Amino acid sequence: MDEVVASSWTEALDALYADSWSPMLQRFRSVYAFRGYTGPGSGLETGLSRLTDQLIKVEDHLLRNFRKYAAERPPPESDSIWNWMALAQHYGLPTRMLDWTYSPLVALHFATADQEHTNRDAVVWCIDYVRAKALLPARLREALSSEDCDVFTPELLASVAPGLRDLDRLAETPALLFLEPPSIDRRIVNQYALFSLLSTAGAAPGAWLEAHPELSRLVRIREHARWEIRDKLDQANVTERVLFPGMDGLCRWLARYYRSRHVGVLTDDSTRGDAEPEGAPHPDRQGA
């Protein structure tokens, strides 16, 4: 797997938009999905794998009870297990899915938004979902080809694998596929969301990528570049207020925006109730 180190905003953009030119389309259309991450671990562990080591048994229980108790139900024509799993993943239920995005800038947001780990490098995973399609079992490839698609919708996947175990049985070895979730709300739309899932619940995405290093690359954002990238994303309006529309997203954006770069360092105005963190621009003066 290639690893590119970015020490500035410009280097990060160059690395993330590399290979985006499509000779066939004569357009700049990247075939990569992106996932930004900061924190311990690789960032490729699914919620289900972090929850239990009895993945298949627990997965069935989780989804069955989610379908039973969820207030927001997919319409009857979309009542597939994959629609339910996408809905559950979106709202935070541990599943075999991982969140990705078509947008390099959205991935950069998730790589730099965590203010608890500013003393470490951030990473953005990039995976070629078009080339990954070629490794799918024949029936899955044929389903995509029939619709001239590179990624699944819940309905298209259900036409080949109506249930979890149907997908498990399609591949002798774990296969990685991508699913575009339905536009349940503005968050999915604004985040340009995409989910990945492996055909076997117990398989690990990180291990799959290690076995297919030619399909992915890692862009490492150096610690000292995080503030530049974060500030420029804010000016580009790639923020929690946009990606998480609603009062909670607004509050998350404001709390991060006004957080001091040097937490715990007092300024001359620190005793004033209306004090701003040193060097923090006011949203009103920034057109926010």
Salt bridges, closest charged atoms under 4 A:
GLU3 OE2 - ARG220 NE 2.68
ASP19 OD2 - ARG217 NH1 3.25
GLU59 OE2 - ARG96 NE 2.71
GLU59 OE1 - ARG165 NH2 3.24
ASP60 OD1 - ARG165 NH1 2.88
ASP79 OD1 - ARG67 NH2 3.85
ASP114 OD2 - HIS117 ND1 2.61
GLU116 OE2 - ARG259 NH1 3.52
ASP121 OD2 - ARG222 NH1 2.51
ASP150 OD1 - LYS133 NZ 2.75
ASP166 OD1 - ARG169 NH2 2.89
ASP168 OD1 - ARG96 NH1 3.31
ASP168 OD2 - ARG165 NE 2.74
ASP185 OD2 - HIS90 NE2 2.78
GLU228 OE2 - LYS232 NZ 2.80
ASP234 OD1 - ARG230 NH2 3.04
ASP234 OD1 - ARG256 NH2 2.79
GLU240 OE2 - ARG256 NE 2.74
ASP248 OD2 - ARG187 NH2 2.54
ASP269 OD1 - ARG272 NH1 3.59
ASP274 OD2 - ARG272 NH2 2.97
GLU276 OE1 - ARG285 NH2 3.87
ASP284 OD2 - HIS282 ND1 3.62
